[in-house]
Amino acid sequence: MASPNKGEKLAKYLARCGTGSRRKCEDYIRAGWVMVDDAVILTPETRINPEQCSISLRGKSVSPPKNYRYIILNKPAGVICTSQKGRERGQTVFDLVEVPERLFTIGRLDKDTSGLLILTNDGELTQRLTHPSFQKEKEYIVTTSKIIAKSILDKMKIGVQLDDGESRFVSAAVIANNRVEVVLTEGRNRQIRRTFKALGLSVTRLHRTRVGNLKLTKLPAGKWRDLEPEEVASLKAL
Protein backbone atom coordinates (compact mmCIF):
# COMPACT_ATOMS: atom_id res chain seq x y z
CA MET A 1 0.00 0.00 0.00
CA ALA A 2 0.93 3.65 -0.19
CA SER A 3 0.06 6.67 1.91
CA PRO A 4 -3.31 8.32 1.07
CA ASN A 5 -1.76 11.08 -1.03
CA LYS A 6 1.06 9.13 -2.65
CA GLY A 7 1.33 6.24 -5.05
CA GLU A 8 -0.86 5.28 -8.00
CA LYS A 9 -4.61 4.77 -7.86
CA LEU A 10 -5.43 1.07 -8.00
CA ALA A 11 -7.97 1.42 -10.84
CA LYS A 12 -5.48 3.37 -12.94
CA TYR A 13 -2.80 0.76 -12.33
CA LEU A 14 -5.12 -2.08 -13.42
CA ALA A 15 -6.01 -0.19 -16.60
CA ARG A 16 -2.31 0.37 -17.27
CA CYS A 17 -1.84 -3.39 -16.96
CA GLY A 18 -4.28 -3.90 -19.82
CA THR A 19 -7.06 -5.54 -17.81
CA GLY A 20 -9.70 -3.17 -19.18
CA SER A 21 -10.80 0.45 -19.27
CA ARG A 22 -10.52 2.55 -16.11
CA ARG A 23 -14.27 2.27 -15.58
CA LYS A 24 -14.18 -1.52 -15.99
CA CYS A 25 -11.32 -1.74 -13.52
CA GLU A 26 -13.30 0.28 -11.01
CA ASP A 27 -16.15 -2.23 -11.39
CA TYR A 28 -13.72 -5.13 -10.84
CA ILE A 29 -12.52 -3.55 -7.59
CA ARG A 30 -16.03 -2.85 -6.27
CA ALA A 31 -16.97 -6.47 -7.09
CA GLY A 32 -14.20 -7.69 -4.75
CA TRP A 33 -12.12 -9.27 -7.51
CA VAL A 34 -8.91 -7.37 -6.74
CA MET A 35 -6.39 -8.12 -4.00
CA VAL A 36 -3.36 -6.11 -2.92
CA ASP A 37 -0.99 -8.45 -1.13
CA ASP A 38 -3.41 -10.58 0.92
CA ALA A 39 -6.22 -8.06 1.27
CA VAL A 40 -9.33 -7.58 -0.88
CA ILE A 41 -9.64 -3.92 -1.88
CA LEU A 42 -13.08 -2.45 -2.59
CA THR A 43 -12.16 1.20 -3.19
CA PRO A 44 -10.91 2.12 -6.70
CA GLU A 45 -9.21 5.28 -5.38
CA THR A 46 -6.94 3.27 -3.06
CA ARG A 47 -3.32 4.24 -3.75
CA ILE A 48 -0.63 1.62 -4.12
CA ASN A 49 3.08 1.36 -4.75
CA PRO A 50 3.30 -1.41 -7.41
CA GLU A 51 7.00 -1.92 -6.71
CA GLN A 52 6.35 -2.80 -3.09
CA CYS A 53 3.20 -4.95 -3.27
CA SER A 54 1.59 -7.69 -5.34
CA ILE A 55 -1.70 -7.09 -7.16
CA SER A 56 -4.01 -9.78 -8.45
CA LEU A 57 -7.30 -9.85 -10.33
CA ARG A 58 -9.51 -12.89 -9.75
CA GLY A 59 -6.52 -14.77 -8.39
CA LYS A 60 -4.14 -13.95 -11.24
CA SER A 61 -1.17 -11.63 -10.76
CA VAL A 62 -1.25 -8.56 -12.98
CA SER A 63 1.51 -6.23 -14.14
CA PRO A 64 1.99 -3.75 -17.01
CA PRO A 65 2.91 -5.28 -20.39
CA LYS A 66 6.62 -5.44 -21.09
CA ASN A 67 5.96 -4.57 -24.72
CA TYR A 68 3.21 -2.28 -25.87
CA ARG A 69 1.40 -2.96 -29.14
CA TYR A 70 -0.34 -0.29 -31.24
CA ILE A 71 -2.46 -1.43 -34.19
CA ILE A 72 -4.60 0.33 -36.78
CA LEU A 73 -7.49 -1.63 -38.31
CA ASN A 74 -9.82 -0.78 -41.18
CA LYS A 75 -12.96 -2.18 -39.57
CA PRO A 76 -15.56 -3.47 -42.03
CA ALA A 77 -19.25 -2.78 -41.47
CA GLY A 78 -20.96 -5.66 -39.69
CA VAL A 79 -18.04 -6.34 -37.33
CA ILE A 80 -18.48 -5.45 -33.66
CA CYS A 81 -16.05 -3.92 -31.16
CA THR A 82 -16.19 -6.39 -28.30
CA SER A 83 -13.96 -9.04 -26.81
CA GLN A 84 -16.90 -11.18 -25.72
CA LYS A 85 -17.44 -14.03 -28.13
CA GLY A 86 -20.77 -15.60 -28.95
CA ARG A 87 -22.43 -16.92 -32.07
CA GLU A 88 -25.29 -14.45 -31.73
CA ARG A 89 -22.84 -11.53 -31.53
CA GLY A 90 -21.20 -12.22 -34.89
CA GLN A 91 -17.64 -11.45 -35.93
CA THR A 92 -15.57 -9.17 -33.69
CA VAL A 93 -12.56 -6.96 -34.38
CA PHE A 94 -10.51 -9.38 -32.30
CA ASP A 95 -11.32 -12.14 -34.79
CA LEU A 96 -9.63 -9.95 -37.41
CA VAL A 97 -6.64 -8.97 -35.27
CA GLU A 98 -5.26 -12.19 -33.82
CA VAL A 99 -2.07 -11.41 -31.90
CA PRO A 100 -0.54 -12.82 -28.67
CA GLU A 101 -1.16 -9.61 -26.71
CA ARG A 102 -4.47 -8.91 -24.96
CA LEU A 103 -5.71 -5.82 -26.78
CA PHE A 104 -8.62 -3.47 -26.36
CA THR A 105 -9.95 -0.71 -28.58
CA ILE A 106 -9.39 3.02 -28.13
CA GLY A 107 -12.98 4.10 -28.48
CA ARG A 108 -15.48 2.20 -30.58
CA LEU A 109 -17.29 2.13 -33.89
CA ASP A 110 -20.82 0.77 -33.95
CA LYS A 111 -21.57 -2.39 -35.89
CA ASP A 112 -22.73 -0.61 -39.05
CA THR A 113 -19.82 1.87 -39.15
CA SER A 114 -16.55 1.07 -40.92
CA GLY A 115 -13.09 2.59 -40.92
CA LEU A 116 -10.22 3.55 -38.66
CA LEU A 117 -10.01 1.78 -35.32
CA ILE A 118 -7.02 1.71 -32.95
CA LEU A 119 -6.24 -1.31 -30.79
CA THR A 120 -3.58 -1.44 -28.08
CA ASN A 121 -2.54 -2.93 -24.75
CA ASP A 122 -1.44 0.50 -23.50
CA GLY A 123 -4.04 1.16 -20.82
CA GLU A 124 -2.74 4.60 -19.87
CA LEU A 125 -2.96 5.91 -23.45
CA THR A 126 -6.42 4.39 -23.86
CA GLN A 127 -7.63 6.13 -20.72
CA ARG A 128 -6.29 9.50 -21.87
CA LEU A 129 -7.74 9.30 -25.39
CA THR A 130 -11.18 8.03 -24.33
CA HIS A 131 -11.74 10.32 -21.35
CA PRO A 132 -14.86 12.52 -21.89
CA SER A 133 -12.87 15.70 -21.21
CA PHE A 134 -10.44 14.94 -24.04
CA GLN A 135 -11.57 16.22 -27.43
CA LYS A 136 -9.70 15.03 -30.51
CA GLU A 137 -10.75 15.49 -34.12
CA LYS A 138 -12.34 12.52 -35.85
CA GLU A 139 -13.10 12.62 -39.56
CA TYR A 140 -15.84 10.63 -41.29
CA ILE A 141 -17.18 10.17 -44.80
CA VAL A 142 -20.98 10.04 -44.65
CA THR A 143 -23.08 8.71 -47.53
CA THR A 144 -26.70 9.81 -47.42
CA SER A 145 -29.93 8.90 -49.18
CA LYS A 146 -30.09 12.23 -51.04
CA ILE A 147 -28.04 15.26 -52.03
CA ILE A 148 -27.44 17.70 -49.18
CA ALA A 149 -28.23 21.39 -49.52
CA LYS A 150 -25.82 24.06 -48.27
CA SER A 151 -28.38 25.16 -45.68
CA ILE A 152 -28.19 21.69 -44.11
CA LEU A 153 -24.39 21.87 -43.96
CA ASP A 154 -24.64 25.23 -42.20
CA LYS A 155 -26.97 23.75 -39.59
CA MET A 156 -24.47 20.95 -38.90
CA LYS A 157 -21.80 23.53 -38.09
CA ILE A 158 -24.09 25.85 -36.15
CA GLY A 159 -25.53 23.01 -34.05
CA VAL A 160 -28.42 20.55 -34.06
CA GLN A 161 -30.41 19.81 -30.92
CA LEU A 162 -30.54 16.13 -29.94
CA ASP A 163 -32.08 14.37 -26.95
CA ASP A 164 -28.74 14.42 -25.11
CA GLY A 165 -27.75 17.98 -26.01
CA GLU A 166 -26.51 19.96 -28.96
CA SER A 167 -24.50 18.29 -31.71
CA ARG A 168 -22.08 20.48 -33.64
CA PHE A 169 -19.54 19.51 -36.28
CA VAL A 170 -16.18 21.26 -36.59
CA SER A 171 -16.60 21.14 -40.36
CA ALA A 172 -18.96 19.65 -42.94
CA ALA A 173 -18.36 19.68 -46.70
CA VAL A 174 -19.92 17.90 -49.69
CA ILE A 175 -17.27 15.91 -51.55
CA ALA A 176 -19.43 14.17 -54.19
CA ASN A 177 -23.20 14.33 -54.69
CA ASN A 178 -24.58 12.60 -51.59
CA ARG A 179 -21.22 12.10 -49.81
CA VAL A 180 -20.19 14.47 -47.04
CA GLU A 181 -16.96 14.79 -45.07
CA VAL A 182 -17.60 15.77 -41.44
CA VAL A 183 -15.23 16.40 -38.54
CA LEU A 184 -16.25 16.35 -34.90
CA THR A 185 -14.50 16.22 -31.54
CA GLU A 186 -17.21 14.52 -29.49
CA GLY A 187 -17.88 10.81 -29.33
CA ARG A 188 -21.49 10.41 -28.23
CA ASN A 189 -23.38 7.24 -29.09
CA ARG A 190 -24.39 7.19 -32.79
CA GLN A 191 -24.05 10.98 -32.83
CA ILE A 192 -23.54 11.39 -36.58
CA ARG A 193 -26.46 9.15 -37.50
CA ARG A 194 -28.76 10.88 -35.02
CA THR A 195 -27.69 14.34 -36.21
CA PHE A 196 -28.40 13.50 -39.83
CA LYS A 197 -31.74 11.95 -38.90
CA ALA A 198 -32.71 15.12 -37.03
CA LEU A 199 -32.08 16.99 -40.30
CA GLY A 200 -34.26 14.62 -42.31
CA LEU A 201 -31.41 12.62 -43.82
CA SER A 202 -30.80 8.87 -43.74
CA VAL A 203 -27.19 7.65 -43.45
CA THR A 204 -26.57 4.71 -45.78
CA ARG A 205 -22.84 4.40 -45.06
CA LEU A 206 -20.54 5.82 -42.37
CA HIS A 207 -16.77 5.46 -42.63
CA ARG A 208 -14.10 6.91 -40.30
CA THR A 209 -10.93 8.07 -42.05
CA ARG A 210 -8.94 9.96 -39.41
CA VAL A 211 -8.36 10.25 -35.66
CA GLY A 212 -6.17 13.20 -34.71
CA ASN A 213 -3.24 13.11 -37.14
CA LEU A 214 -3.60 9.36 -37.77
CA LYS A 215 -5.10 8.58 -41.19
CA LEU A 216 -6.45 5.32 -42.58
CA THR A 217 -4.90 5.91 -46.06
CA LYS A 218 -5.05 2.82 -48.33
CA LEU A 219 -5.39 0.05 -45.75
CA PRO A 220 -7.94 -2.45 -47.22
CA ALA A 221 -11.13 -3.28 -45.35
CA GLY A 222 -10.57 -5.99 -42.74
CA LYS A 223 -6.79 -5.52 -42.75
CA TRP A 224 -4.54 -4.18 -40.00
CA ARG A 225 -0.95 -3.16 -39.37
CA ASP A 226 1.24 -2.05 -36.50
CA LEU A 227 1.60 1.69 -36.16
CA GLU A 228 4.93 3.24 -37.03
CA PRO A 229 6.86 4.83 -34.13
CA GLU A 230 6.09 8.34 -35.41
CA GLU A 231 2.37 7.49 -35.57
CA VAL A 232 2.44 6.29 -31.95
CA ALA A 233 4.24 9.49 -31.00
CA SER A 234 1.56 11.59 -32.70
CA LEU A 235 -1.16 9.82 -30.72
CA LYS A 236 0.68 10.37 -27.46
CA ALA A 237 1.24 14.02 -28.40
CA LEU A 238 -2.54 14.52 -28.57
Secondary structure by P-SEA (a helix, b strand, c coil): cccccccccaaaaaaaaccccaaaaaaaaaaccccccccccccccbbbcccccccccccbbbbcccbbbbbbbbcccccccccccccccccccccccccccccccccccccccccbbbbccaaaaaaaaacccbbbbbbbbbbccccccaaaaaaaaacccccccbbbbcccccccccbbbbbbcccccaaaaaaaaaacccccbbbbccccccccccccccbbbbbcaaaaaaaaac
